[in-house]
């Protein structure tokens, strides 16, 4: 699966289309850190760039809103994955509502998630 994605990514690179995934994690939840590391390695193997945002667990809703607005406006990002769980002071539904629907990814198995990143990059190039 990853080798098929790598072939698609290589073809996109020839068209100057670069799939880039943004991830946002708050804190150091061990399961989330492990998932993010596995996702990063798989993305690297497929040739997908990852921009990781790692913020402190005590991030305020105001700062989270500002951060997500910046991510939404970054035209170089193909897709955006919010890594959960979020800390108690943040309303998960409200945070998810801030994410640009064109970039938003829901958690999924890693190969499927990376396929969605490549699909998003391809769509945005048209």
N, C-alpha and C positions, 0 to 999 in steps of 0.2 A: 504494500500500500504506500509506504513512504517513498519507495523508488518511483512509483507512478506519479506521485506528487512532485518529486524532484524533476521528472521529465517535463511536467506542465510548467513548473516554475522556471526551468531553464528556457522553455519556449517563450514564456512571458518576458523574461529578461532580454531576449533578442528583440522584443518590441518595446523595450524601455518601460516595462511595467514591472513594478517591484512590490510583491506582497509583503506587507508589514502588519504584524499583530501587536497591539498594545495590551498589556495586562496591568491590572491594578490590584495590589494586595495591601491590606492594612494589617500590621502586626506580624507575628511569627508563629501562627498556628502550624504545628508540625505537619499535619496532613496537607494543608494548603501549600506550604513551602515545598513539600515533596512532589505534589502534583505540578506545581509551577516549574520545578527543576526538570521533571520528566517532559513536560510540554516544551520547554526551552530546548532540550536536547533533540527532540523529534523535529521541531521546527528548524533547527540548525541543520539537521540531516537532510531535510527537504529543501533547504535554501531559502526558507522564509525568515525574514528578519523579525526580531522581537524587541519591542521597546518596553522595558519593565519599569513600572512605577511602584515603588515600595515606600509606603508611608507609615508613620507611627500609628499605633492602635488608638490613640486619643485624638485623632483628627476630628475637627469640628465639622458640622454639616455645611457651614459657610465655606470652609476651606475645601471640602469635598466637592461642593458645587462649582467652585472656581476651577478646580483641577479638571473635573469632567468637561466643563465648557471648553477648556483649552484642548483637551484630547479630541473633543468633537470637531473643533475648528482646524485641527491638523490634517491638511489635505494629503499628507504622505502616508497616513495610517489607513489601512484597508479595513481593519476590523478591531473590535475592542471587547475584551473579556474582563468582567469584574469578578475577581476571585472572592468567594465566600467561604466562611461566614464573615459578616461584618460585625464590628463591635456594637454593643447594646445601645450606645448613644446615637447610632445612625438608623434611620428607618430604611430598611432594605428596599421596599417598594418605591419609596420616594427617590432613592438614589438611582435605582434602575430606570425610573421615569425620566431622569436627566440625560440618559445616554441616547445619542442619535440612533434611531432605529435602523438606519442604513449601515451602521457600524456594529451594532450590538450583537454579541454572540451569547448564546446560552451554553452552560456547561454541557459537554458531550464527551464521548470517547475521543481520545487525542487524534487519531487519524481522521475522524469525521470533522472535528473542530478545525483541523488544518486544511481540510478540503474546503470548508466554508470560507476560510481566509483567502485561499487562492481564487475561489469563485467570486468573492467580493472584489478582489483586485482586478479580476478580469472584467467584471461589470463596470467598475469605475473607469476603466480605460476606454470604454465604448462611447 
